[in-house]
């Protein structure tokens, strides 16, 4: 059965044009990857949890920023792994310099017996929609198009 995740696409208007907040995954696997590796803040929906509640919880866990505002559904995308991601757009502000992500532990280097702690998200940034399309995971790019259509 496919994993179900939920996330928020925070946006703001800058000079009348939309910008979106994307996050870069932390940990050693993503350290040198940039284009096509950024994401909306998202995570697994827990058993019995409403997807929008999961999206708000995950947004706060991954960024340290509150999820406050009206959420507008952007639908679902399916990632290459088969994971289904339900997403909502929310207008808001956040300062990427104040990012505070939750962490995870991983044996690194592999088979070293050494467990290290890494942030789930190592950075966040605001991007206009054109740059966001270059940065975001390809499977999540339709969310940017849906946001643009919503704002038109």
Buried (B, 14 or more C-beta within 10 A) or exposed (E): EEEBBBBBBBBBEEEEEBBBBBBBBBBEEBEEEEEBBBBBBBBEBEEEBEBBEBBBBBBBBBBBBEBEBEBBEBEBBEBEEEBBBBBBBBBBEBEBEEBEBBEEEBEBEEEEEEEBEBBBBBBBBBBEBEBBBEBBBEBBBBBBEBBBEEBE
